[in-house]
């Protein structure tokens, strides 16, 4: 039972990693469509959004 619990826990961590990468790719794809100023604003706000979203998921 302990092995199954640990495996599920590591799968949860892997899912968080995949979620983070997918969101980061989306943020940088949007940022690449904008000019220099919009690029940096999108990167900063997008990363803040990712942090808040992942924090909310962890709290839940």
C-alpha distance matrix in Angstrom:
0.0 3.8 5.5 5.2 6.3 8.7 10.0 10.8 12.4 14.5 15.5 16.8 18.8 20.1 21.2 23.1 24.7 25.9 27.1 29.1 30.7 31.7 33.3 35.0 36.5 37.8 39.4 41.1 42.3 43.9 45.3 46.9 48.9 50.7 53.3 52.8 52.7 50.5 48.2 47.5 47.3 44.8 42.6 42.6 42.0 39.5 37.4 37.7 36.6 33.5 32.7 33.2 31.2 28.2 28.6 28.7 25.5 23.7 25.4 24.4
3.8 0.0 3.8 5.5 5.1 6.2 8.6 10.0 10.6 12.4 14.3 15.4 16.8 18.5 20.0 21.4 22.9 24.5 25.8 27.3 29.0 30.5 31.9 33.3 35.0 36.5 37.8 39.4 40.9 42.6 43.7 45.3 47.5 49.1 51.5 50.8 50.7 48.7 46.3 45.3 45.3 43.0 40.6 40.4 40.1 37.7 35.4 35.7 34.9 31.7 30.6 31.4 29.7 26.4 26.7 27.3 24.2 22.0 23.8 23.3
5.5 3.8 0.0 3.8 5.4 5.2 6.1 8.6 9.8 10.6 12.2 14.3 15.5 16.4 18.3 20.1 21.1 22.5 24.3 25.9 27.1 28.6 30.4 31.7 33.0 34.8 36.3 37.6 39.0 40.9 42.1 43.4 45.7 47.5 49.9 49.3 49.4 47.4 44.8 44.1 44.2 41.8 39.4 39.5 39.4 36.7 34.4 35.1 34.3 30.9 30.2 31.3 29.4 26.1 26.8 27.6 24.3 22.4 24.7 24.2
5.2 5.5 3.8 0.0 3.8 5.5 5.1 6.2 8.6 10.0 10.5 12.4 14.4 15.2 16.4 18.6 20.0 21.0 22.4 24.5 25.8 26.8 28.6 30.3 31.6 33.0 34.7 36.3 37.3 39.2 40.6 42.0 44.0 45.9 48.6 48.2 48.3 46.0 43.6 43.0 43.0 40.4 38.2 38.5 38.0 35.2 33.2 33.9 32.7 29.4 29.0 29.8 27.6 24.5 25.5 25.8 22.3 20.9 23.1 22.1
6.3 5.1 5.4 3.8 0.0 3.8 5.5 5.2 6.2 8.8 9.9 10.7 12.7 14.4 15.4 16.9 18.7 20.2 21.2 22.9 24.8 25.9 27.3 29.0 30.6 31.9 33.3 35.0 36.4 37.9 39.2 40.9 43.0 44.6 47.2 46.7 46.5 44.3 42.0 41.2 41.0 38.5 36.4 36.3 35.8 33.2 31.1 31.5 30.4 27.2 26.4 27.1 25.1 22.0 22.5 22.8 19.6 17.8 19.8 19.0
8.7 6.2 5.2 5.5 3.8 0.0 3.8 5.5 5.0 6.3 8.6 9.9 10.7 12.4 14.3 15.5 16.8 18.6 20.0 21.3 22.9 24.5 26.0 27.2 28.9 30.6 31.8 33.3 34.9 36.6 37.6 39.2 41.5 43.1 45.5 44.7 44.7 42.7 40.2 39.3 39.4 37.0 34.6 34.6 34.4 31.9 29.5 30.1 29.4 26.0 25.1 26.3 24.5 21.1 21.8 22.7 19.6 17.5 19.9 19.7
10.0 8.6 6.1 5.1 5.5 3.8 0.0 3.8 5.4 5.2 6.2 8.7 10.0 10.5 12.3 14.4 15.3 16.5 18.3 20.0 21.2 22.5 24.4 25.8 27.0 28.7 30.4 31.7 32.9 34.9 36.1 37.4 39.6 41.5 44.0 43.5 43.7 41.6 39.0 38.5 38.6 36.0 33.7 34.1 33.9 31.0 28.9 29.9 28.9 25.4 25.0 26.3 24.2 20.9 22.2 23.0 19.6 18.1 21.0 20.4
10.8 10.0 8.6 6.2 5.2 5.5 3.8 0.0 3.8 5.4 5.0 6.2 8.8 9.7 10.4 12.5 14.3 15.2 16.4 18.4 20.0 20.9 22.5 24.4 25.7 27.0 28.6 30.3 31.5 33.1 34.6 36.1 38.1 39.9 42.6 42.3 42.2 40.0 37.6 37.1 36.9 34.3 32.2 32.5 31.9 29.1 27.2 27.9 26.6 23.3 23.0 23.9 21.6 18.5 19.8 20.1 16.6 15.5 18.1 17.2
12.4 10.6 9.8 8.6 6.2 5.0 5.4 3.8 0.0 3.8 5.4 5.1 6.5 8.8 9.9 10.9 12.7 14.5 15.4 16.9 18.9 20.2 21.4 22.9 24.8 26.1 27.3 29.0 30.6 32.1 33.2 34.9 37.1 38.6 41.1 40.5 40.3 38.2 35.9 35.0 34.9 32.5 30.2 30.2 29.8 27.2 25.0 25.5 24.5 21.3 20.5 21.5 19.6 16.3 17.2 18.0 14.7 12.9 15.6 15.4
14.5 12.4 10.6 10.0 8.8 6.3 5.2 5.4 3.8 0.0 3.8 5.3 5.0 6.2 8.6 9.8 10.6 12.4 14.2 15.3 16.7 18.5 20.0 21.1 22.7 24.5 25.8 27.1 28.7 30.5 31.5 32.9 35.3 37.0 39.3 38.7 38.8 36.8 34.2 33.5 33.7 31.2 28.7 29.0 29.0 26.2 23.9 25.0 24.2 20.7 20.1 21.8 19.9 16.4 17.8 19.2 15.9 14.3 17.6 17.7
15.5 14.3 12.2 10.5 9.9 8.6 6.2 5.0 5.4 3.8 0.0 3.8 5.4 4.9 6.1 8.7 9.7 10.5 12.2 14.2 15.3 16.4 18.3 19.9 21.1 22.6 24.3 25.8 26.9 28.8 30.1 31.5 33.6 35.5 38.1 37.8 38.0 35.8 33.2 32.9 33.0 30.2 28.0 28.6 28.3 25.2 23.4 24.6 23.4 19.8 20.0 21.4 19.0 15.9 17.9 18.7 15.1 14.4 17.8 17.2
16.8 15.4 14.3 12.4 10.7 9.9 8.7 6.2 5.1 5.3 3.8 0.0 3.8 5.4 5.0 6.4 8.7 10.0 10.5 12.4 14.4 15.4 16.6 18.4 20.1 21.2 22.6 24.5 25.8 27.2 28.6 30.3 32.3 33.9 36.6 36.2 36.1 33.8 31.5 30.9 30.7 28.0 26.0 26.3 25.7 22.8 21.0 21.8 20.4 17.1 17.0 18.0 15.6 12.5 14.3 14.9 11.4 10.7 14.0 13.5
18.8 16.8 15.5 14.4 12.7 10.7 10.0 8.8 6.5 5.0 5.4 3.8 0.0 3.8 5.4 5.1 6.3 8.8 9.8 10.6 12.6 14.4 15.5 16.6 18.6 20.2 21.2 22.7 24.4 26.0 26.9 28.6 30.9 32.4 34.8 34.1 34.0 32.0 29.5 28.7 28.8 26.4 24.0 24.2 24.0 21.3 19.0 20.0 19.2 15.7 15.3 17.0 15.2 11.6 13.4 15.0 11.9 10.7 14.3 14.8
20.1 18.5 16.4 15.2 14.4 12.4 10.5 9.7 8.8 6.2 4.9 5.4 3.8 0.0 3.8 5.4 5.0 6.3 8.6 9.8 10.7 12.4 14.3 15.3 16.6 18.5 20.0 21.2 22.6 24.6 25.7 26.9 29.3 31.1 33.6 33.1 33.4 31.3 28.6 28.3 28.6 25.9 23.5 24.3 24.3 21.2 19.2 20.9 19.9 16.2 16.5 18.6 16.4 13.2 15.8 17.2 14.0 13.6 17.4 17.4
21.2 20.0 18.3 16.4 15.4 14.3 12.3 10.4 9.9 8.6 6.1 5.0 5.4 3.8 0.0 3.8 5.3 5.1 6.1 8.5 9.9 10.5 12.2 14.1 15.4 16.6 18.3 20.0 21.1 22.7 24.3 25.8 27.7 29.5 32.3 32.2 32.3 29.9 27.5 27.3 27.3 24.3 22.4 23.2 22.7 19.5 18.0 19.4 17.8 14.3 15.2 16.7 14.0 11.3 14.2 14.9 11.6 12.1 15.7 15.2
23.1 21.4 20.1 18.6 16.9 15.5 14.4 12.5 10.9 9.8 8.7 6.4 5.1 5.4 3.8 0.0 3.8 5.5 5.0 6.1 8.7 9.9 10.6 12.2 14.2 15.4 16.4 18.3 19.9 21.2 22.4 24.2 26.3 27.7 30.3 29.9 29.7 27.5 25.1 24.6 24.4 21.8 19.7 20.1 19.6 16.7 14.8 16.0 14.8 11.2 11.6 13.3 11.0 7.9 10.8 12.1 9.3 9.5 13.2 13.5
24.7 22.9 21.1 20.0 18.7 16.8 15.3 14.3 12.7 10.6 9.7 8.7 6.3 5.0 5.3 3.8 0.0 3.8 5.4 5.1 6.3 8.7 10.0 10.6 12.4 14.4 15.4 16.5 18.3 20.2 21.0 22.4 24.9 26.4 28.8 28.2 28.5 26.5 23.7 23.3 23.7 21.0 18.5 19.4 19.5 16.4 14.4 16.3 15.6 11.8 12.4 15.0 13.1 10.2 13.2 15.1 12.7 12.7 16.5 17.1
25.9 24.5 22.5 21.0 20.2 18.6 16.5 15.2 14.5 12.4 10.5 10.0 8.8 6.3 5.1 5.5 3.8 0.0 3.8 5.4 5.2 6.1 8.6 9.9 10.6 12.4 14.3 15.4 16.4 18.5 19.9 21.0 23.2 25.2 27.9 27.8 28.2 25.9 23.2 23.4 23.7 20.7 18.6 20.0 19.9 16.4 15.1 17.4 16.0 12.4 14.1 16.3 13.8 11.7 15.2 16.4 13.8 14.8 18.4 18.4
27.1 25.8 24.3 22.4 21.2 20.0 18.3 16.4 15.4 14.2 12.2 10.5 9.8 8.6 6.1 5.0 5.4 3.8 0.0 3.8 5.5 5.2 6.2 8.6 10.0 10.7 12.3 14.3 15.4 16.8 18.4 20.1 21.8 23.6 26.4 26.5 26.5 23.9 21.6 21.7 21.6 18.4 16.8 17.9 17.2 13.8 12.8 14.7 12.8 9.4 11.4 13.1 10.3 8.7 12.5 13.3 10.9 12.6 15.9 15.8
29.1 27.3 25.9 24.5 22.9 21.3 20.0 18.4 16.9 15.3 14.2 12.4 10.6 9.8 8.5 6.1 5.1 5.4 3.8 0.0 3.8 5.5 5.3 6.1 8.6 10.0 10.6 12.2 14.1 15.5 16.3 18.2 20.4 21.8 24.2 23.9 23.9 21.6 19.1 18.8 18.9 16.1 13.9 14.9 14.7 11.4 9.8 12.0 11.0 7.3 9.0 11.6 9.7 8.0 11.5 13.2 11.7 12.8 16.1 16.8
30.7 29.0 27.1 25.8 24.8 22.9 21.2 20.0 18.9 16.7 15.3 14.4 12.6 10.7 9.9 8.7 6.3 5.2 5.5 3.8 0.0 3.8 5.5 5.1 6.1 8.6 9.9 10.5 12.1 14.3 15.1 16.3 18.7 20.5 22.9 22.7 23.3 21.1 18.2 18.4 19.1 16.1 13.8 15.6 15.9 12.4 11.2 14.2 13.3 10.0 12.1 14.9 13.2 11.7 15.2 16.9 15.3 16.5 19.8 20.4
31.7 30.5 28.6 26.8 25.9 24.5 22.5 20.9 20.2 18.5 16.4 15.4 14.4 12.4 10.5 9.9 8.7 6.1 5.2 5.5 3.8 0.0 3.8 5.5 5.2 6.3 8.7 10.1 10.6 12.5 14.3 15.4 17.2 19.4 22.3 22.6 23.2 20.5 18.0 18.8 19.0 15.6 14.1 16.3 15.9 12.1 12.0 14.8 13.1 10.2 13.2 15.2 12.9 12.3 16.1 17.0 15.3 17.3 20.4 20.4
33.3 31.9 30.4 28.6 27.3 26.0 24.4 22.5 21.4 20.0 18.3 16.6 15.5 14.3 12.2 10.6 10.0 8.6 6.2 5.3 5.5 3.8 0.0 3.8 5.4 5.1 6.2 8.7 9.8 10.7 12.3 14.3 15.9 17.4 20.3 20.6 20.6 17.9 15.7 16.2 15.9 12.5 11.3 13.1 12.3 8.5 8.8 11.3 9.4 6.9 10.3 12.1 10.0 10.3 13.8 14.7 13.8 15.9 18.7 18.9
35.0 33.3 31.7 30.3 29.0 27.2 25.8 24.4 22.9 21.1 19.9 18.4 16.6 15.3 14.1 12.2 10.6 9.9 8.6 6.1 5.1 5.5 3.8 0.0 3.8 5.4 5.1 6.1 8.4 9.9 10.4 12.2 14.5 15.8 18.3 18.0 18.4 16.1 13.4 13.6 14.1 11.1 8.9 11.1 11.4 7.8 7.4 10.8 10.1 7.7 10.5 13.2 12.1 11.9 15.1 16.8 16.2 17.8 20.6 21.4
36.5 35.0 33.0 31.6 30.6 28.9 27.0 25.7 24.8 22.7 21.1 20.1 18.6 16.6 15.4 14.2 12.4 10.6 10.0 8.6 6.1 5.2 5.4 3.8 0.0 3.8 5.5 5.3 6.0 8.6 9.8 10.5 12.7 14.8 17.5 17.8 18.8 16.4 13.5 14.7 15.6 12.2 10.6 13.6 13.9 10.3 10.7 14.2 13.2 11.1 14.3 16.7 15.2 15.2 18.6 19.9 19.0 20.9 23.8 24.2
37.8 36.5 34.8 33.0 31.9 30.6 28.7 27.0 26.1 24.5 22.6 21.2 20.2 18.5 16.6 15.4 14.4 12.4 10.7 10.0 8.6 6.3 5.1 5.4 3.8 0.0 3.8 5.5 5.1 6.3 8.6 10.0 11.2 13.3 16.5 17.4 17.9 14.9 12.7 14.3 14.4 10.7 10.2 13.1 12.5 8.9 10.6 13.5 11.8 10.5 14.2 15.8 14.1 15.0 18.4 19.0 18.5 20.9 23.4 23.5
39.4 37.8 36.3 34.7 33.3 31.8 30.4 28.6 27.3 25.8 24.3 22.6 21.2 20.0 18.3 16.4 15.4 14.3 12.3 10.6 9.9 8.7 6.2 5.1 5.5 3.8 0.0 3.8 5.5 5.2 6.1 8.7 10.3 11.3 14.1 14.6 14.7 11.8 9.6 10.7 10.7 7.1 6.5 9.4 9.0 5.6 7.6 10.6 9.6 9.0 12.4 14.1 13.3 14.5 17.4 18.4 18.5 20.7 22.9 23.6
41.1 39.4 37.6 36.3 35.0 33.3 31.7 30.3 29.0 27.1 25.8 24.5 22.7 21.2 20.0 18.3 16.5 15.4 14.3 12.2 10.5 10.1 8.7 6.1 5.3 5.5 3.8 0.0 3.8 5.3 4.8 6.0 8.7 10.1 12.5 12.6 13.6 11.3 8.3 9.8 11.0 7.9 6.6 10.2 11.1 8.3 9.5 13.0 12.8 12.0 14.9 17.1 16.6 17.3 20.2 21.6 21.6 23.5 25.9 26.8
42.3 40.9 39.0 37.3 36.4 34.9 32.9 31.5 30.6 28.7 26.9 25.8 24.4 22.6 21.1 19.9 18.3 16.4 15.4 14.1 12.1 10.6 9.8 8.4 6.0 5.1 5.5 3.8 0.0 3.8 5.5 5.2 6.8 9.4 12.4 13.6 15.0 12.3 9.8 12.3 13.2 9.9 9.7 13.4 13.6 10.8 12.7 15.9 15.0 14.4 17.7 19.5 18.5 19.5 22.6 23.5 23.3 25.5 28.0 28.4
43.9 42.6 40.9 39.2 37.9 36.6 34.9 33.1 32.1 30.5 28.8 27.2 26.0 24.6 22.7 21.2 20.2 18.5 16.8 15.5 14.3 12.5 10.7 9.9 8.6 6.3 5.2 5.3 3.8 0.0 3.8 5.5 5.4 7.2 10.6 12.3 12.9 9.6 8.1 10.8 10.8 7.4 8.7 12.0 11.5 9.3 12.1 14.7 13.6 13.9 17.2 18.5 17.7 19.4 22.2 22.8 23.1 25.6 27.6 28.0
45.3 43.7 42.1 40.6 39.2 37.6 36.1 34.6 33.2 31.5 30.1 28.6 26.9 25.7 24.3 22.4 21.0 19.9 18.4 16.3 15.1 14.3 12.3 10.4 9.8 8.6 6.1 4.8 5.5 3.8 0.0 3.8 5.4 5.5 8.1 8.8 9.6 6.9 4.4 7.3 8.2 5.5 6.3 9.8 10.3 8.9 11.2 13.9 13.8 14.3 17.1 18.7 18.7 20.2 22.6 23.7 24.3 26.4 28.4 29.2
46.9 45.3 43.4 42.0 40.9 39.2 37.4 36.1 34.9 32.9 31.5 30.3 28.6 26.9 25.8 24.2 22.4 21.0 20.1 18.2 16.3 15.4 14.3 12.2 10.5 10.0 8.7 6.0 5.2 5.5 3.8 0.0 3.8 5.5 7.6 8.9 11.0 9.0 6.3 9.6 11.3 9.2 9.4 13.1 14.0 12.5 14.4 17.4 17.3 17.4 20.2 22.2 21.9 23.0 25.7 26.9 27.2 29.2 31.5 32.2
48.9 47.5 45.7 44.0 43.0 41.5 39.6 38.1 37.1 35.3 33.6 32.3 30.9 29.3 27.7 26.3 24.9 23.2 21.8 20.4 18.7 17.2 15.9 14.5 12.7 11.2 10.3 8.7 6.8 5.4 5.4 3.8 0.0 3.8 7.0 9.7 11.4 8.8 7.7 11.4 12.2 10.1 11.6 15.0 15.1 13.8 16.5 19.0 18.4 19.0 22.1 23.5 23.0 24.7 27.3 28.1 28.5 30.9 32.9 33.3
50.7 49.1 47.5 45.9 44.6 43.1 41.5 39.9 38.6 37.0 35.5 33.9 32.4 31.1 29.5 27.7 26.4 25.2 23.6 21.8 20.5 19.4 17.4 15.8 14.8 13.3 11.3 10.1 9.4 7.2 5.5 5.5 3.8 0.0 3.8 6.7 7.8 5.4 5.4 9.1 9.7 8.5 10.6 13.4 13.7 13.4 16.1 18.2 18.1 19.2 22.0 23.2 23.3 25.2 27.4 28.3 29.1 31.4 33.1 33.9
53.3 51.5 49.9 48.6 47.2 45.5 44.0 42.6 41.1 39.3 38.1 36.6 34.8 33.6 32.3 30.3 28.8 27.9 26.4 24.2 22.9 22.3 20.3 18.3 17.5 16.5 14.1 12.5 12.4 10.6 8.1 7.6 7.0 3.8 0.0 3.8 5.7 5.3 5.7 8.7 10.0 10.2 11.9 14.2 15.2 15.5 17.8 19.7 20.2 21.5 23.8 25.2 25.8 27.5 29.5 30.7 31.8 33.7 35.4 36.5
52.8 50.8 49.3 48.2 46.7 44.7 43.5 42.3 40.5 38.7 37.8 36.2 34.1 33.1 32.2 29.9 28.2 27.8 26.5 23.9 22.7 22.6 20.6 18.0 17.8 17.4 14.6 12.6 13.6 12.3 8.8 8.9 9.7 6.7 3.8 0.0 3.8 5.6 5.1 6.6 8.8 10.0 10.8 12.6 14.4 15.2 16.7 18.7 19.9 21.0 22.9 24.6 25.6 27.0 28.7 30.3 31.5 33.1 34.8 36.2
52.7 50.7 49.4 48.3 46.5 44.7 43.7 42.2 40.3 38.8 38.0 36.1 34.0 33.4 32.3 29.7 28.5 28.2 26.5 23.9 23.3 23.2 20.6 18.4 18.8 17.9 14.7 13.6 15.0 12.9 9.6 11.0 11.4 7.8 5.7 3.8 0.0 3.8 5.3 5.5 6.3 8.6 10.1 11.0 12.3 13.9 15.7 16.9 18.2 20.0 21.5 22.8 24.1 25.9 27.2 28.6 30.3 31.9 33.2 34.7
50.5 48.7 47.4 46.0 44.3 42.7 41.6 40.0 38.2 36.8 35.8 33.8 32.0 31.3 29.9 27.5 26.5 25.9 23.9 21.6 21.1 20.5 17.9 16.1 16.4 14.9 11.8 11.3 12.3 9.6 6.9 9.0 8.8 5.4 5.3 5.6 3.8 0.0 3.8 5.5 5.1 5.9 8.4 9.9 10.4 11.4 13.9 15.2 15.8 17.7 19.7 20.7 21.6 23.6 25.2 26.3 27.8 29.7 31.0 32.2
48.2 46.3 44.8 43.6 42.0 40.2 39.0 37.6 35.9 34.2 33.2 31.5 29.5 28.6 27.5 25.1 23.7 23.2 21.6 19.1 18.2 18.0 15.7 13.4 13.5 12.7 9.6 8.3 9.8 8.1 4.4 6.3 7.7 5.4 5.7 5.1 5.3 3.8 0.0 3.8 5.5 5.2 6.2 8.7 10.1 10.2 12.1 14.2 15.1 16.2 18.3 19.9 20.6 22.2 24.0 25.5 26.6 28.3 30.0 31.3
47.5 45.3 44.1 43.0 41.2 39.3 38.5 37.1 35.0 33.5 32.9 30.9 28.7 28.3 27.3 24.6 23.3 23.4 21.7 18.8 18.4 18.8 16.2 13.6 14.7 14.3 10.7 9.8 12.3 10.8 7.3 9.6 11.4 9.1 8.7 6.6 5.5 5.5 3.8 0.0 3.8 5.4 5.0 6.1 8.5 9.6 10.6 12.3 14.0 15.2 16.6 18.3 19.7 21.0 22.4 24.2 25.6 27.0 28.5 30.2
47.3 45.3 44.2 43.0 41.0 39.4 38.6 36.9 34.9 33.7 33.0 30.7 28.8 28.6 27.3 24.4 23.7 23.7 21.6 18.9 19.1 19.0 15.9 14.1 15.6 14.4 10.7 11.0 13.2 10.8 8.2 11.3 12.2 9.7 10.0 8.8 6.3 5.1 5.5 3.8 0.0 3.8 5.5 5.3 6.0 8.1 9.9 10.6 12.0 14.0 15.4 16.5 18.0 19.9 21.0 22.4 24.1 25.7 26.9 28.5
44.8 43.0 41.8 40.4 38.5 37.0 36.0 34.3 32.5 31.2 30.2 28.0 26.4 25.9 24.3 21.8 21.0 20.7 18.4 16.1 16.1 15.6 12.5 11.1 12.2 10.7 7.1 7.9 9.9 7.4 5.5 9.2 10.1 8.5 10.2 10.0 8.6 5.9 5.2 5.4 3.8 0.0 3.8 5.5 5.2 5.5 8.2 9.7 10.1 11.7 13.9 15.0 15.8 17.7 19.5 20.6 21.9 23.8 25.3 26.5
42.6 40.6 39.4 38.2 36.4 34.6 33.7 32.2 30.2 28.7 28.0 26.0 24.0 23.5 22.4 19.7 18.5 18.6 16.8 13.9 13.8 14.1 11.3 8.9 10.6 10.2 6.5 6.6 9.7 8.7 6.3 9.4 11.6 10.6 11.9 10.8 10.1 8.4 6.2 5.0 5.5 3.8 0.0 3.8 5.7 5.1 6.0 8.5 9.8 10.4 12.2 14.2 15.1 16.3 18.1 19.8 20.9 22.4 24.2 25.7
42.6 40.4 39.5 38.5 36.3 34.6 34.1 32.5 30.2 29.0 28.6 26.3 24.2 24.3 23.2 20.1 19.4 20.0 17.9 14.9 15.6 16.3 13.1 11.1 13.6 13.1 9.4 10.2 13.4 12.0 9.8 13.1 15.0 13.4 14.2 12.6 11.0 9.9 8.7 6.1 5.3 5.5 3.8 0.0 3.8 5.5 5.3 6.3 8.6 10.0 10.7 12.4 14.3 15.5 16.5 18.4 20.1 21.2 22.6 24.5
42.0 40.1 39.4 38.0 35.8 34.4 33.9 31.9 29.8 29.0 28.3 25.7 24.0 24.3 22.7 19.6 19.5 19.9 17.2 14.7 15.9 15.9 12.3 11.4 13.9 12.5 9.0 11.1 13.6 11.5 10.3 14.0 15.1 13.7 15.2 14.4 12.3 10.4 10.1 8.5 6.0 5.2 5.7 3.8 0.0 3.8 5.5 5.0 6.1 8.6 9.9 10.5 12.1 14.2 15.2 16.3 18.3 19.9 20.9 22.5
39.5 37.7 36.7 35.2 33.2 31.9 31.0 29.1 27.2 26.2 25.2 22.8 21.3 21.2 19.5 16.7 16.4 16.4 13.8 11.4 12.4 12.1 8.5 7.8 10.3 8.9 5.6 8.3 10.8 9.3 8.9 12.5 13.8 13.4 15.5 15.2 13.9 11.4 10.2 9.6 8.1 5.5 5.1 5.5 3.8 0.0 3.8 5.4 5.0 6.2 8.7 9.9 10.4 12.2 14.1 15.2 16.4 18.3 19.9 21.1
37.4 35.4 34.4 33.2 31.1 29.5 28.9 27.2 25.0 23.9 23.4 21.0 19.0 19.2 18.0 14.8 14.4 15.1 12.8 9.8 11.2 12.0 8.8 7.4 10.7 10.6 7.6 9.5 12.7 12.1 11.2 14.4 16.5 16.1 17.8 16.7 15.7 13.9 12.1 10.6 9.9 8.2 6.0 5.3 5.5 3.8 0.0 3.8 5.3 5.0 6.2 8.6 9.8 10.5 12.1 14.1 15.3 16.4 18.2 20.0
37.7 35.7 35.1 33.9 31.5 30.1 29.9 27.9 25.5 25.0 24.6 21.8 20.0 20.9 19.4 16.0 16.3 17.4 14.7 12.0 14.2 14.8 11.3 10.8 14.2 13.5 10.6 13.0 15.9 14.7 13.9 17.4 19.0 18.2 19.7 18.7 16.9 15.2 14.2 12.3 10.6 9.7 8.5 6.3 5.0 5.4 3.8 0.0 3.8 5.4 5.1 6.2 8.5 9.9 10.5 12.2 14.2 15.3 16.4 18.4
36.6 34.9 34.3 32.7 30.4 29.4 28.9 26.6 24.5 24.2 23.4 20.4 19.2 19.9 17.8 14.8 15.6 16.0 12.8 11.0 13.3 13.1 9.4 10.1 13.2 11.8 9.6 12.8 15.0 13.6 13.8 17.3 18.4 18.1 20.2 19.9 18.2 15.8 15.1 14.0 12.0 10.1 9.8 8.6 6.1 5.0 5.3 3.8 0.0 3.8 5.4 5.2 6.0 8.5 9.7 10.5 12.2 14.2 15.3 16.5
33.5 31.7 30.9 29.4 27.2 26.0 25.4 23.3 21.3 20.7 19.8 17.1 15.7 16.2 14.3 11.2 11.8 12.4 9.4 7.3 10.0 10.2 6.9 7.7 11.1 10.5 9.0 12.0 14.4 13.9 14.3 17.4 19.0 19.2 21.5 21.0 20.0 17.7 16.2 15.2 14.0 11.7 10.4 10.0 8.6 6.2 5.0 5.4 3.8 0.0 3.8 5.5 5.1 6.0 8.4 9.8 10.5 12.2 14.2 15.4
32.7 30.6 30.2 29.0 26.4 25.1 25.0 23.0 20.5 20.1 20.0 17.0 15.3 16.5 15.2 11.6 12.4 14.1 11.4 9.0 12.1 13.2 10.3 10.5 14.3 14.2 12.4 14.9 17.7 17.2 17.1 20.2 22.1 22.0 23.8 22.9 21.5 19.7 18.3 16.6 15.4 13.9 12.2 10.7 9.9 8.7 6.2 5.1 5.4 3.8 0.0 3.8 5.5 5.3 6.0 8.5 9.9 10.5 12.2 14.2
33.2 31.4 31.3 29.8 27.1 26.3 26.3 23.9 21.5 21.8 21.4 18.0 17.0 18.6 16.7 13.3 15.0 16.3 13.1 11.6 14.9 15.2 12.1 13.2 16.7 15.8 14.1 17.1 19.5 18.5 18.7 22.2 23.5 23.2 25.2 24.6 22.8 20.7 19.9 18.3 16.5 15.0 14.2 12.4 10.5 9.9 8.6 6.2 5.2 5.5 3.8 0.0 3.8 5.5 5.0 6.1 8.6 9.9 10.4 12.3
31.2 29.7 29.4 27.6 25.1 24.5 24.2 21.6 19.6 19.9 19.0 15.6 15.2 16.4 14.0 11.0 13.1 13.8 10.3 9.7 13.2 12.9 10.0 12.1 15.2 14.1 13.3 16.6 18.5 17.7 18.7 21.9 23.0 23.3 25.8 25.6 24.1 21.6 20.6 19.7 18.0 15.8 15.1 14.3 12.1 10.4 9.8 8.5 6.0 5.1 5.5 3.8 0.0 3.8 5.4 5.1 6.3 8.7 9.9 10.7
28.2 26.4 26.1 24.5 22.0 21.1 20.9 18.5 16.3 16.4 15.9 12.5 11.6 13.2 11.3 7.9 10.2 11.7 8.7 8.0 11.7 12.3 10.3 11.9 15.2 15.0 14.5 17.3 19.5 19.4 20.2 23.0 24.7 25.2 27.5 27.0 25.9 23.6 22.2 21.0 19.9 17.7 16.3 15.5 14.2 12.2 10.5 9.9 8.5 6.0 5.3 5.5 3.8 0.0 3.8 5.4 5.0 6.2 8.7 9.9
28.6 26.7 26.8 25.5 22.5 21.8 22.2 19.8 17.2 17.8 17.9 14.3 13.4 15.8 14.2 10.8 13.2 15.2 12.5 11.5 15.2 16.1 13.8 15.1 18.6 18.4 17.4 20.2 22.6 22.2 22.6 25.7 27.3 27.4 29.5 28.7 27.2 25.2 24.0 22.4 21.0 19.5 18.1 16.5 15.2 14.1 12.1 10.5 9.7 8.4 6.0 5.0 5.4 3.8 0.0 3.8 5.4 5.1 6.2 8.7
28.7 27.3 27.6 25.8 22.8 22.7 23.0 20.1 18.0 19.2 18.7 14.9 15.0 17.2 14.9 12.1 15.1 16.4 13.3 13.2 16.9 17.0 14.7 16.8 19.9 19.0 18.4 21.6 23.5 22.8 23.7 26.9 28.1 28.3 30.7 30.3 28.6 26.3 25.5 24.2 22.4 20.6 19.8 18.4 16.3 15.2 14.1 12.2 10.5 9.8 8.5 6.1 5.1 5.4 3.8 0.0 3.8 5.4 5.1 6.2
25.5 24.2 24.3 22.3 19.6 19.6 19.6 16.6 14.7 15.9 15.1 11.4 11.9 14.0 11.6 9.3 12.7 13.8 10.9 11.7 15.3 15.3 13.8 16.2 19.0 18.5 18.5 21.6 23.3 23.1 24.3 27.2 28.5 29.1 31.8 31.5 30.3 27.8 26.6 25.6 24.1 21.9 20.9 20.1 18.3 16.4 15.3 14.2 12.2 10.5 9.9 8.6 6.3 5.0 5.4 3.8 0.0 3.8 5.5 5.2
23.7 22.0 22.4 20.9 17.8 17.5 18.1 15.5 12.9 14.3 14.4 10.7 10.7 13.6 12.1 9.5 12.7 14.8 12.6 12.8 16.5 17.3 15.9 17.8 20.9 20.9 20.7 23.5 25.5 25.6 26.4 29.2 30.9 31.4 33.7 33.1 31.9 29.7 28.3 27.0 25.7 23.8 22.4 21.2 19.9 18.3 16.4 15.3 14.2 12.2 10.5 9.9 8.7 6.2 5.1 5.4 3.8 0.0 3.8 5.5
25.4 23.8 24.7 23.1 19.8 19.9 21.0 18.1 15.6 17.6 17.8 14.0 14.3 17.4 15.7 13.2 16.5 18.4 15.9 16.1 19.8 20.4 18.7 20.6 23.8 23.4 22.9 25.9 28.0 27.6 28.4 31.5 32.9 33.1 35.4 34.8 33.2 31.0 30.0 28.5 26.9 25.3 24.2 22.6 20.9 19.9 18.2 16.4 15.3 14.2 12.2 10.4 9.9 8.7 6.2 5.1 5.5 3.8 0.0 3.8
24.4 23.3 24.2 22.1 19.0 19.7 20.4 17.2 15.4 17.7 17.2 13.5 14.8 17.4 15.2 13.5 17.1 18.4 15.8 16.8 20.4 20.4 18.9 21.4 24.2 23.5 23.6 26.8 28.4 28.0 29.2 32.2 33.3 33.9 36.5 36.2 34.7 32.2 31.3 30.2 28.5 26.5 25.7 24.5 22.5 21.1 20.0 18.4 16.5 15.4 14.2 12.3 10.7 9.9 8.7 6.2 5.2 5.5 3.8 0.0
